[in-house]
């Protein structure tokens, strides 16, 4: 698709061929070159002990090298600090407590809440009917804890853990009520 304001490739090629092969710089360019050449001998006179007020080319180069070395040193120092900051968190001291992710911390808090809630219930043995369900919930809780340890960024597992603990707590309450009131399981007529 061609645009009306954009010349075609053939047109650009023709315009390029029509350009002059050699160009003479304007007079002001030659005047600037002549002034630059006139300044150079005066700067060279600084080596002979004459002071011209302008630094010589070698002095300017030396100053430039000093600045580069100074900034190079600063750059090396910054690189060293960055390396320490990046590597230090990766070092693990044996025996130190591992840092918990938010999901792992929530899982531990939920487990502690569940432990406190169970401790508040009266001691009761679960009936034979409830025992398989309680065992299954215990296996689910263990599996969810293992999954959180394996994938600590999976926040949805915390919700599943809470639901499993809630169901386990509810069944434990039923078992304690069963024991407290000696409720016999219903039989079908």
C-alpha positions as MATLAB code, in Angstrom:
seq = 'XXXXXXXXXXXXXXXXXXXXXXXXXXXXXXXXXXXXXXXXXXXXXXXXXXXXXXXXXXXXXXXXXXXXXXXXXXXXXXXXXXXXXXXXXXXXXXXXXXXXXXXXXXXXXXXXXXXXXXXXXXXXXXXXXXXXXXXXXXXXXXXXXXXXXXXXXXXXXXXXXXXXXXXXXXXXXXXXXXXXXXXXXXXXX';
ca = [
       0.000    0.000    0.000;
       1.445    3.366   -1.007;
       0.815    6.599    0.794;
       0.515    9.871   -1.099;
       3.063   11.677    1.139;
       5.689    8.902    1.072;
       7.920    8.707   -2.009;
       8.375    5.343   -3.679;
      11.650    3.408   -3.596;
      12.360    4.273   -7.241;
      11.849    7.956   -6.518;
      14.198    7.791   -3.522;
      16.846    5.962   -5.603;
      16.637    8.638   -8.334;
      16.956   11.461   -5.791;
      19.972    9.743   -4.241;
      21.694    9.453   -7.635;
      21.017   13.162   -8.303;
      22.901   14.244   -5.167;
      26.366   15.737   -5.846;
      29.264   13.303   -5.390;
      31.542   15.736   -3.501;
      30.645   18.742   -1.445;
      32.856   21.607   -0.402;
      32.279   22.627    3.221;
      31.174   26.209    3.817;
      33.798   28.847    4.636;
      32.787   29.025    8.325;
      33.821   25.366    8.744;
      37.296   26.118    7.398;
      37.566   29.118    9.735;
      36.762   26.901   12.755;
      39.394   24.370   11.642;
      41.982   27.140   11.267;
      41.225   28.431   14.779;
      41.565   24.927   16.176;
      44.961   24.518   14.510;
      46.093   27.882   15.895;
      45.120   26.855   19.461;
      47.012   23.549   19.309;
      50.550   25.065   19.140;
      49.746   27.282   22.148;
      48.618   24.208   24.102;
      51.835   22.441   23.139;
      53.722   25.387   24.671;
      52.527   24.261   28.117;
      55.126   21.499   27.976;
      57.866   24.081   27.537;
      56.876   25.890   30.702;
      54.738   28.591   29.076;
      51.303   28.958   30.649;
      48.530   29.607   28.139;
      45.566   29.297   30.511;
      44.136   26.312   28.601;
      45.002   22.753   29.605;
      47.187   20.857   27.183;
      45.848   17.849   25.331;
      47.863   15.469   27.517;
      46.593   17.170   30.704;
      43.019   16.862   29.484;
      43.568   13.193   28.638;
      45.110   12.559   32.065;
      42.175   14.237   33.810;
      39.789   12.173   31.729;
      41.628    8.971   32.717;
      41.468    9.949   36.406;
      37.715   10.499   36.175;
      37.279    7.139   34.463;
      39.338    5.396   37.138;
      37.389    7.104   39.908;
      34.020    6.151   38.401;
      35.355    2.711   37.609;
      36.161    2.256   41.307;
      32.708    3.442   42.276;
      31.213    1.028   39.753;
      33.219   -1.856   41.175;
      32.115   -0.952   44.712;
      28.477   -0.835   43.612;
      28.848   -4.226   41.909;
      30.348   -5.696   45.091;
      27.495   -4.345   47.224;
      24.940   -5.706   44.761;
      26.617   -9.117   44.834;
      26.526   -9.199   48.636;
      22.880   -8.112   48.741;
      21.912  -10.720   46.136;
      23.882  -13.608   47.657;
      23.365  -12.971   51.367;
      19.676  -13.983   51.464;
      20.534  -17.241   49.708;
      22.943  -18.299   52.408;
      21.267  -20.602   54.877;
      22.606  -21.086   58.367;
      22.111  -24.679   59.533;
      19.740  -24.847   62.458;
      18.113  -21.501   61.630;
      14.338  -21.380   61.374;
      13.174  -21.279   57.767;
      11.202  -18.255   56.670;
       7.548  -19.152   56.195;
       5.568  -17.992   53.223;
       2.207  -16.344   53.943;
       0.364  -19.570   53.043;
       2.571  -21.640   55.368;
       2.105  -19.131   58.197;
      -1.676  -19.216   57.712;
      -1.654  -23.022   57.674;
       0.232  -23.076   60.973;
      -2.187  -20.536   62.482;
      -5.195  -22.591   61.351;
      -3.663  -25.755   62.830;
      -3.085  -23.930   66.133;
      -6.696  -22.650   66.151;
      -7.948  -26.177   65.495;
      -5.775  -27.565   68.293;
      -7.184  -24.986   70.718;
     -10.767  -25.734   69.646;
     -10.251  -29.497   70.081;
      -8.681  -28.934   73.511;
     -11.800  -27.017   74.580;
     -14.079  -29.972   73.785;
     -14.762  -32.660   76.366;
     -12.827  -35.893   75.856;
     -14.863  -38.359   73.902;
     -14.100  -41.315   71.755;
     -15.485  -41.225   68.284;
     -18.091  -43.798   67.461;
     -17.305  -46.542   65.024;
     -19.526  -44.785   62.489;
     -17.542  -41.506   62.664;
     -14.050  -43.038   62.857;
     -13.618  -43.617   59.054;
     -14.724  -40.060   58.267;
     -12.377  -38.601   60.900;
      -9.495  -40.703   59.582;
     -10.198  -39.550   56.033;
     -10.246  -35.904   57.119;
      -6.947  -36.419   58.982;
      -5.375  -37.807   55.788;
      -6.771  -34.852   53.824;
      -5.315  -32.378   56.307;
      -1.896  -34.064   56.059;
      -2.070  -34.043   52.260;
      -3.019  -30.362   52.184;
      -0.152  -29.489   54.563;
       2.234  -31.408   52.274;
       0.861  -29.579   49.231;
       1.336  -26.198   50.942;
       4.934  -27.123   51.795;
       5.507  -28.174   48.178;
       3.753  -25.167   46.573;
       3.776  -22.370   49.154;
       2.425  -19.816   46.662;
      -0.829  -21.737   46.118;
      -3.080  -19.680   48.382;
      -6.216  -21.660   47.508;
      -4.816  -24.556   49.566;
      -5.271  -22.506   52.740;
      -9.016  -22.362   52.077;
      -9.131  -26.112   51.526;
      -7.194  -26.647   54.752;
      -9.617  -24.468   56.686;
     -12.612  -26.389   55.276;
     -11.017  -29.732   56.158;
     -10.284  -28.564   59.724;
     -13.843  -27.170   60.042;
     -15.317  -30.506   58.965;
     -12.980  -32.379   61.323;
     -13.962  -30.083   64.205;
     -17.664  -30.518   63.473;
     -17.362  -34.314   63.448;
     -15.350  -34.187   66.681;
     -18.093  -32.070   68.270;
     -20.669  -34.628   67.162;
     -18.550  -37.392   68.701;
     -18.290  -35.482   71.974;
     -22.058  -34.866   72.002;
     -22.599  -38.555   71.255;
     -20.489  -39.463   74.255;
     -21.978  -36.816   76.539;
     -25.570  -37.729   75.880;
     -25.005  -41.385   75.124;
     -26.938  -41.046   71.931;
     -27.246  -44.337   70.212;
     -27.009  -44.384   66.446;
     -30.319  -44.504   64.654;
     -31.445  -47.740   63.186;
     -33.760  -48.011   60.276;
     -37.207  -49.463   61.060;
];
